[in-house]
Structures are given as structure tokens and as C-alpha cells.
């Protein structure tokens, strides 16, 4: 079952194992939805020492200003340096891909970006089998 943020811009997709969070972006990210996603990430950090994350930007349409400066998202981002093992982003816009690839060597998190057509490869890399497939 897919769980959806209050305004529907972010979905949580089922993960094949504990310790893996999969978010799908399907519209303009609202401030409320960014806070909702951050609270789910924070809860995962509280339950697990280390997690993996996969963000699939299927229909990314930008972010509200409030989403960019959402305080809960900033807290989750800071904590991610201690709790995220692998972080994959699929279908990110060019500017986000560049930012992730440039900053990745400066963090303890293994980060990788993939184009949308390589989603299955991203799922395998982060430790989740491809949709409808087995690893």
C-alpha cells in the first residue's frame, strides 16, 4: 500500500526490508509534505541506527519556498550524516544531480544519482529489488 503525504506530492512506497525508506516525488513539493517526509525520516532514525534511502523523482515540479527552508527537513538532513548509509536519487533535475555529486565526497553517506530510466539499477544499488523483480 502506498502512503501519501497530506497534499499528495510525496508518496512512501513499500520497502522490501526494514531499514529502507523509499519516497516517490510526484508533484510540486509543498511545505507540509516536506515536513511530513522529514518526520518519517526522523522516526526511522529513532528506530534504526542506520538506514538506506531511495528518492524517485518521477514527476518533480519544484518546491514551495517553505519546503526549501523547512526546519524539520533541515533537522533530518543534519541527522542523516550519522544515520544514512546509502542515499540514491532517481530522476533528479540537473542542478540537484550536480549538487549531490559535488557534495557527496564531503559526507560519510554513500550517495549516488541515477536517471529515471535506471531506476532498477538505483534500487539494486541501495539494496531494494527492482519493482516486480527479485534481487
C-alpha positions in Angstrom: 0.0 0.0 0.0 1.3 3.4 -0.9 1.2 6.0 1.9 0.7 9.6 0.7 1.8 13.0 2.3 -1.1 15.4 3.2 -1.0 17.3 -0.1 -0.1 14.3 -2.2 3.3 15.5 -3.6 5.3 12.7 -1.8 4.4 9.0 -1.5 6.1 6.4 0.6 6.5 3.3 -1.4 6.7 -0.2 0.2 10.2 -1.2 1.0 11.4 -4.8 0.7 13.2 -4.8 4.0 13.4 -2.9 7.3 15.9 0.0 7.3 15.0 1.1 3.7 12.9 4.2 3.0 11.5 4.8 -0.5 9.9 8.1 -1.3 8.4 9.0 -4.7 8.0 12.6 -5.7 5.0 13.2 -8.0 4.3 16.9 -8.0 5.3 20.3 -6.6 6.6 19.6 -3.1 4.7 21.6 -0.5 6.0 22.7 2.8 3.5 20.5 4.6 4.6 17.5 2.6 8.3 18.2 3.2 7.6 18.3 6.9 5.7 15.1 6.7 8.5 13.3 4.9 11.1 14.7 7.4 9.0 13.3 10.3 9.0 9.9 8.7 12.8 10.0 8.2 13.3 11.2 11.8 11.1 8.3 13.0 13.3 5.9 11.1 16.4 7.3 12.6 14.9 6.9 16.1 14.1 3.2 15.3 17.3 2.2 13.4 20.9 3.0 13.8 21.5 3.0 10.1 19.1 3.3 7.1 19.2 3.5 3.3 17.1 5.9 1.3 15.8 6.0 -2.2 14.1 9.1 -3.6 12.4 8.6 -7.0 11.6 12.0 -8.6 9.0 10.7 -11.0 7.2 13.9 -11.7 9.2 16.6 -9.9 7.7 20.0 -10.4 9.8 22.1 -8.0 9.2 23.1 -4.3 7.3 25.7 -2.5 9.6 28.2 -0.7 8.6 26.9 2.6 9.6 23.4 1.6 13.1 24.6 0.8 13.6 26.1 4.3 11.5 23.6 6.2 13.1 23.3 9.7 12.1 19.7 10.2 13.7 18.8 6.9 16.9 20.6 7.9 17.0 18.6 11.2 16.5 15.4 9.3 19.3 16.4 6.9 21.7 17.1 9.8 20.9 13.7 11.4 21.3 11.9 8.1 25.0 12.3 8.3 25.0 9.9 11.3 22.2 7.6 10.2 22.1 7.2 6.4 24.3 4.5 4.9 23.3 4.8 1.2 21.2 7.5 -0.5 20.1 7.2 -4.1 18.2 9.8 -6.0 16.5 8.9 -9.3 15.3 11.4 -11.8 16.7 14.5 -10.1 16.9 17.7 -12.0 20.3 18.6 -13.4 21.0 21.2 -10.6 20.2 18.6 -7.8 22.3 15.9 -9.5 25.2 18.2 -9.7 24.9 19.3 -6.1 24.7 15.7 -4.8 27.6 14.6 -6.9 29.8 17.5 -5.9 29.0 17.3 -2.1 29.0 13.5 -1.9 32.7 13.1 -1.3 32.4 15.5 1.7 29.9 13.4 3.6 30.1 10.0 5.3 26.9 8.9 3.3 27.3 6.9 0.1 25.3 9.0 -2.4 24.5 8.3 -6.0 22.2 9.7 -8.6 20.5 7.9 -11.5 18.4 8.9 -14.4 14.8 7.7 -14.3 15.4 5.0 -16.9 18.0 3.5 -14.5 15.6 3.2 -11.5 16.1 -0.6 -11.3 19.9 -0.1 -11.0 19.3 2.5 -8.2 17.1 0.1 -6.4 19.7 -2.7 -6.6 22.4 -0.3 -5.5 20.5 0.9 -2.5 19.6 -2.7 -1.6 16.0 -2.9 -2.8 15.0 -5.2 -5.6 13.5 -3.6 -8.8 9.7 -3.2 -8.9 8.2 -6.6 -9.8 11.6 -8.3 -9.7 13.8 -10.2 -7.3 17.3 -9.3 -6.4 
